[in-house]
Amino acid sequence: MTGVLARRALAEAAALLASAGVEEPAREARLLLRLVAGPRSSLAVPGEADALPGDVRVRFEEAVARRQAREPFAHIAGEKEFYGLTFAVGPAVLIPRPETERLVDEALAFVGGGAAEVVDMGTGSGCIAVAVAVRAPGARLWAVDLSGAALEVCAANAARHGVADRVVTIPGDLWRAGLPAELEGRLDAVVSNPPYVTAAEWAVLAPEVRLYEPRRALVPEVAEPYAPLAEGARQWLRPGGLLACEVGAGRAEGVAEVLRRAGFRDVRSLPDLAGVPRVVRGVRA
Ligand SMILES: C[S@@+](CC[C@H](N)C(=O)[O-])C[C@H]1O[C@@H](n2cnc3c(N)ncnc32)[C@H](O)[C@@H]1O
């Protein structure tokens, strides 16, 4: 196995990934090689004569085969960057998306550095809850999810970033999950990236999503959860408390109306980095 040139292995891998329909196959091949060779290796940008050590070649072939089957890169790596932090991810949770960082920005701008009680409804990997806890040292996060397996990932991520004492996982269905009764009417903020993909949208998503990410994390089981989210938030937030939710492209105006009907004021939508209205926020009247 030794003696194979890294450059040739990369070219072969890129061809395999391209034939499997992977976008940017040359870049992905380089990232996979860097992953299996180690972050300090120069092999991902090899010189003419760099040979691939046998153990690296075996790991590279395994990783390329997984990616050829359209397994997400984040699952092969076992982690994903979000808000400047590295999160463990796996089949139990949605892989954190960059556009969700907008929700963290909004929560942090509202919460500031002082004491705050914040609910992350549908926490998944805990990326939002943990990022807020790390950046807002006075905040306590209540991380709710239907999925016990997701909450295990969330707890591991909270421990990884040293905020396990301020990120409390709560299993259950939205506001029925069993938050401590004494928080009712006293929450400072509620953030949520709920499932909002329609069944029709799901059917045409990339194989990386359809085959490997939990459908329940993306497609609501009954109706879109914004109305129950807002009704519960009105009951659990203190007056002036923040509700901020991520929304699908083209849905911001409809969700803003749901918040207004539920009694929120200063309702507005905020764009993500691509300029798409991505977060709808309002404060409890
Ligand atoms: C779109 S994912 C968001 C995960 C994570 N917050 C993020 O932004 O990457 C939605 C999450 O909500 C959870 N979920 C779906 N329906 C729920 C419900 N009725 N109550 C609580 N959690 C729910 C799913 O299990 C999933 O983890």
Ligand as a Chemical Component Dictionary entry (heavy atoms), coordinates in Angstrom:
data_LIG
# 
_chem_comp.id                   LIG 
_chem_comp.type                 NON-POLYMER 
_chem_comp.pdbx_formal_charge   0 
_chem_comp.three_letter_code    LIG 
# 
loop_
_chem_comp_atom.comp_id 
_chem_comp_atom.atom_id 
_chem_comp_atom.alt_atom_id 
_chem_comp_atom.type_symbol 
_chem_comp_atom.charge 
_chem_comp_atom.model_Cartn_x 
_chem_comp_atom.model_Cartn_y 
_chem_comp_atom.model_Cartn_z 
_chem_comp_atom.pdbx_ordinal 
LIG C1  C1  C 0  -34.302 21.780 13.083 1  
LIG S1  S1  S 1  -33.732 20.793 14.450 2  
LIG C2  C2  C 0  -32.761 22.028 15.295 3  
LIG C3  C3  C 0  -31.629 21.460 16.098 4  
LIG C4  C4  C 0  -30.666 22.532 16.639 5  
LIG N1  N1  N 0  -31.343 23.459 17.522 6  
LIG C5  C5  C 0  -30.007 23.292 15.499 7  
LIG O1  O1  O 0  -30.382 24.461 15.295 8  
LIG O2  O2  O -1 -29.157 22.731 14.807 9  
LIG C6  C6  C 0  -35.206 20.665 15.404 10 
LIG C7  C7  C 0  -35.102 19.874 16.707 11 
LIG O3  O3  O 0  -36.371 19.943 17.358 12 
LIG C8  C8  C 0  -36.683 18.686 17.909 13 
LIG N2  N2  N 0  -38.157 18.611 17.971 14 
LIG C9  C9  C 0  -39.018 18.385 16.966 15 
LIG N3  N3  N 0  -40.284 18.443 17.397 16 
LIG C10 C10 C 0  -40.211 18.740 18.724 17 
LIG C11 C11 C 0  -41.200 18.919 19.747 18 
LIG N4  N4  N 0  -42.502 18.835 19.467 19 
LIG N5  N5  N 0  -40.772 19.180 20.994 20 
LIG C12 C12 C 0  -39.460 19.264 21.285 21 
LIG N6  N6  N 0  -38.481 19.102 20.358 22 
LIG C13 C13 C 0  -38.856 18.844 19.101 23 
LIG C14 C14 C 0  -36.052 17.670 16.980 24 
LIG O4  O4  O 0  -35.824 16.445 17.645 25 
LIG C15 C15 C 0  -34.762 18.401 16.575 26 
LIG O5  O5  O 0  -33.708 18.049 17.427 27 
# 
loop_
_chem_comp_bond.comp_id 
_chem_comp_bond.atom_id_1 
_chem_comp_bond.atom_id_2 
_chem_comp_bond.value_order 
_chem_comp_bond.pdbx_ordinal 
LIG C1  S1  SING 1  
LIG S1  C2  SING 2  
LIG S1  C6  SING 3  
LIG C2  C3  SING 4  
LIG C3  C4  SING 5  
LIG C4  N1  SING 6  
LIG C4  C5  SING 7  
LIG C5  O1  DOUB 8  
LIG C5  O2  SING 9  
LIG C6  C7  SING 10 
LIG C7  O3  SING 11 
LIG C7  C15 SING 12 
LIG O3  C8  SING 13 
LIG C8  N2  SING 14 
LIG C8  C14 SING 15 
LIG N2  C9  SING 16 
LIG N2  C13 SING 17 
LIG C9  N3  DOUB 18 
LIG N3  C10 SING 19 
LIG C10 C11 SING 20 
LIG C10 C13 DOUB 21 
LIG C11 N4  SING 22 
LIG C11 N5  DOUB 23 
LIG N5  C12 SING 24 
LIG C12 N6  DOUB 25 
LIG N6  C13 SING 26 
LIG C14 O4  SING 27 
LIG C14 C15 SING 28 
LIG C15 O5  SING 29 
# 
